[in-house]
Amino acid sequence: MVYPREIFVFLNSNEDEHRFRLVGQAVASLGYFFSINKYLVDKNKKYIPLIILCFIVIVMLGFRTMLIASIFVTFILVVRIYGFSRKIIVPFLAMILILVVVVQIPFIQDVIARMFERQQTDSFEDSDYIRILQLDYYMNNHFKNIWEFIFGSGIPYPSSDYGYYMYSFHQRDQYGYITGTSITGWFDWGLIGLSWVAGIPTVLAMIAYAIRAYFLKVFSQYYYIGCWFLYLLLVSPLTIEFFREGAFVFHGIALYIVEKAHLEYKRDSILSRKNG
């Protein structure tokens, strides 16, 4: 609808692989768990296409951790709603069927194949793996003192002296766009990397509200919010999905909903005890 305005950011764009990033892409995973939750609670099949579409977006992002975490947290969501009973058989068969349908799509097969190919090269057992080099840099060369380690060295602004230093390690194309990562690429370490620049207290506060959202008592139709935050925590040690551009908009909406749902649950529980 907005063509030719560019809304996708392609990574490693070549003839074999087209990975992309989208501002606000967290809505895809939120929509995925929302749709599953609505389907399981309301038994409405109209949510199945939305489940499939959101899952396709998650797979197209090209992260192995996201693929595995989405399947794992789906299992958690189903169990939270139905418990360990026979009721979980039908939902699991439906989810397996959806997964089978999705992986039959040719470009999805290509994305998954690329994931496994990167598994052969991106390994922590390789001393030259970029994340190993980044960890060594930040642990041994980056911080000036313990206070900077605790409270962060600051998120680098590109036009500042600090930003110029941090981004000077990156490779760039003929137009000046960054084409690869470097030893200063803190974002390759997700929440861990964010603690290096924004500080440990900042990251702990973010983890705290995500955990709170998961454990707040709410009615079953709101379980998707806690599971979404659990998903973000699982994928964010090595990705910036938790705090990617636009993500905090959906954090705010989700936190508002879950707090309101918790108050609703508490009021209902109080009324039930009074009437009981």
C-alpha positions in Angstrom: 0.0 0.0 0.0 2.9 2.4 0.7 5.1 1.2 -2.2 7.7 2.5 -3.2 8.4 3.8 0.3 10.8 1.5 2.0 9.5 -0.1 5.2 11.6 -3.3 5.2 15.3 -3.3 6.1 17.0 -6.2 4.3 20.0 -7.9 5.9 22.6 -9.9 3.9 20.6 -9.2 0.8 21.8 -11.5 -2.0 20.5 -13.9 -4.6 20.3 -16.7 -2.1 19.0 -15.1 1.1 16.8 -12.1 1.9 16.4 -11.6 5.6 14.5 -8.5 6.7 13.7 -6.4 9.8 10.6 -4.3 10.3 10.0 -1.4 12.7 7.4 -2.7 15.2 7.9 -6.3 14.1 7.1 -7.4 17.7 3.5 -7.2 16.8 3.9 -10.4 14.7 4.8 -12.5 17.8 2.2 -10.7 19.9 -0.4 -11.4 17.3 0.7 -15.0 17.1 0.2 -15.7 20.8 -3.0 -13.6 20.9 -4.5 -15.6 18.0 -3.6 -19.0 19.5 -5.1 -17.9 22.9 -8.3 -16.7 21.2 -8.6 -19.9 19.2 -8.0 -22.1 22.2 -10.5 -20.2 24.4 -13.2 -19.2 22.0 -12.9 -22.2 19.6 -13.2 -19.8 16.7 -11.5 -20.9 13.5 -11.2 -17.4 12.1 -8.0 -17.0 14.1 -6.3 -19.9 12.3 -5.3 -17.8 9.2 -3.9 -15.1 11.6 -1.9 -17.7 13.5 -0.4 -18.9 10.2 0.4 -15.5 8.9 2.1 -14.3 12.1 4.1 -17.6 12.3 5.3 -17.1 8.8 6.6 -13.6 9.7 8.5 -15.1 12.7 10.1 -17.7 10.5 11.0 -15.2 7.8 13.0 -13.2 10.3 15.5 -16.0 10.1 16.3 -16.6 13.8 16.7 -20.2 15.0 16.0 -19.0 18.6 12.7 -17.4 17.5 11.5 -20.5 15.7 12.3 -22.8 18.7 11.0 -20.4 21.3 7.7 -19.8 19.5 7.1 -23.6 19.4 8.2 -24.0 23.1 6.0 -21.1 24.4 3.1 -22.4 22.3 3.3 -25.6 24.3 3.4 -23.6 27.6 0.3 -21.6 26.5 -1.7 -24.7 25.6 -0.8 -26.3 29.0 -1.6 -23.1 30.9 -5.1 -23.1 29.3 -5.9 -26.8 29.4 -3.5 -28.3 31.9 -2.1 -31.8 31.4 -5.2 -33.4 30.2 -6.7 -35.0 27.1 -7.9 -31.6 26.0 -4.4 -30.7 24.8 -4.4 -33.4 22.2 -6.6 -31.6 19.6 -4.8 -28.2 19.9 -1.4 -29.9 19.6 -2.5 -31.8 16.5 -3.8 -28.5 15.1 -0.5 -26.8 15.8 1.4 -29.7 14.2 -0.8 -29.4 11.1 -0.2 -25.7 10.9 3.5 -26.2 11.2 3.4 -28.8 8.4 1.5 -26.5 6.2 3.9 -23.6 6.8 7.0 -25.5 6.1 5.6 -26.7 2.7 5.9 -23.1 1.4 9.0 -22.9 -0.8 10.4 -19.7 0.5 9.9 -20.9 4.1 11.9 -24.0 3.3 14.7 -21.8 1.9 14.7 -19.7 5.1 14.9 -22.8 7.3 17.6 -24.3 5.2 19.6 -21.1 5.6 19.1 -21.3 9.4 20.8 -24.7 9.5 23.6 -23.5 7.2 24.4 -20.7 9.6 24.5 -23.2 12.4 27.6 -24.7 10.8 29.4 -21.4 10.8 28.0 -19.4 13.7 29.2 -21.5 16.6 30.5 -20.6 20.1 33.1 -23.4 19.6 34.8 -21.2 16.9 37.2 -18.8 18.5 36.8 -16.4 15.5 33.0 -16.3 15.9 32.0 -12.7 16.0 30.1 -13.0 19.3 33.1 -14.5 21.0 35.2 -11.6 19.8 32.6 -9.1 21.0 32.4 -10.7 24.4 36.2 -10.5 24.7 36.2 -6.9 23.7 33.5 -5.8 26.2 34.9 -7.9 29.1 38.5 -6.8 28.6 38.8 -3.6 26.7 35.6 -1.5 26.6 34.9 -0.3 30.1 37.0 2.3 31.9 35.9 1.3 35.5 33.5 -0.9 37.4 30.9 1.9 37.6 30.7 2.1 33.8 30.4 -1.7 33.7 27.4 -1.5 36.1 25.6 1.6 34.8 26.6 1.2 31.1 28.9 3.2 28.8 25.9 4.8 27.0 24.1 3.9 23.8 26.3 5.3 21.1 24.9 8.2 19.0 26.4 8.0 15.5 27.5 11.6 15.1 29.1 11.9 18.6 32.8 11.1 19.2 31.8 8.0 21.1 29.4 6.9 18.4 32.1 7.6 15.7 34.5 5.4 17.6 32.0 2.6 18.1 30.8 2.5 14.5 34.3 2.9 13.0 34.8 -0.8 13.5 31.9 -1.7 11.2 32.3 -2.4 7.5 30.3 -0.1 5.2 29.2 -0.2 1.5 29.9 2.5 -1.1 26.9 4.5 0.2 28.0 4.5 3.8 25.5 1.9 5.1 26.7 -0.6 7.6 27.0 -4.0 5.9 28.2 -6.2 8.8 28.8 -6.4 12.5 32.0 -5.8 14.4 33.6 -6.3 17.8 31.7 -3.2 19.1 28.3 -4.6 18.0 26.7 -4.8 21.4 23.3 -5.4 19.8 24.4 -8.9 18.7 24.2 -9.9 22.4 20.6 -8.8 23.0 19.7 -7.9 26.5 23.2 -8.8 27.7 24.6 -6.3 25.2 22.1 -3.7 26.2 23.4 -4.0 29.8 26.8 -3.0 28.5 25.6 0.3 27.1 22.4 1.0 29.1 23.4 -0.5 32.3 22.6 -3.6 34.4 19.8 -1.9 36.4 18.0 -0.9 33.2 18.0 -4.4 31.9 17.0 -5.9 35.3 14.0 -3.6 35.4 12.9 -4.7 31.9 13.3 -8.4 32.9 11.4 -7.7 36.1 8.3 -6.3 34.4 8.3 -9.1 31.8 8.4 -11.7 34.6 5.7 -9.9 36.5 3.5 -9.9 33.4 3.9 -13.7 33.2 3.0 -14.5 36.8 0.2 -12.0 37.3 -3.1 -13.9 37.9 -5.5 -13.3 35.0 -8.3 -15.1 33.3 -7.3 -17.6 30.6 -8.2 -15.3 27.7 -5.2 -13.1 28.8 -2.6 -15.7 29.1 -1.1 -14.7 25.8 0.4 -11.6 27.2 2.5 -13.4 29.8 3.5 -16.0 27.3 4.5 -13.2 24.8 6.9 -11.7 27.4 8.3 -15.1 28.2 9.0 -15.5 24.5 10.7 -12.2 24.3 12.9 -13.1 27.3 13.8 -16.5 25.7 14.9 -15.0 22.3 16.6 -11.8 23.6 19.8 -13.1 25.1 21.2 -13.0 21.6 18.7 -10.8 19.7 17.4 -7.3 20.3 13.8 -8.5 19.8 12.9 -7.4 23.3 13.8 -3.7 22.6 13.9 -3.6 18.8 12.5 -0.3 17.2 8.8 0.0 18.0 8.7 -2.8 20.5 8.1 -0.6 23.5 4.8 0.6 22.0 3.5 -3.0 22.3 5.1 -3.4 25.7 3.1 -0.5 26.9 -0.2 -1.8 25.4 0.4 -5.3 26.7 1.4 -4.2 30.2 -1.7 -2.0 30.4 -4.0 -4.9 29.3 -2.4 -7.4 31.7 -2.7 -5.0 34.7 -6.3 -4.3 33.9 -6.9 -8.0 33.5 -5.3 -8.7 36.9 -7.5 -6.1 38.6 -10.5 -7.7 36.9 -9.4 -11.1 38.2 -8.9 -9.8 41.7 -12.4 -8.2 41.8 -14.0 -11.3 40.6 -12.1 -13.4 43.2 -13.3 -11.1 46.0 -16.9 -11.2 44.8 -16.8 -15.0 44.5 -15.5 -15.3 48.1 -18.2 -12.9 49.4 -20.9 -14.7 47.6 -19.5 -18.1 48.5 
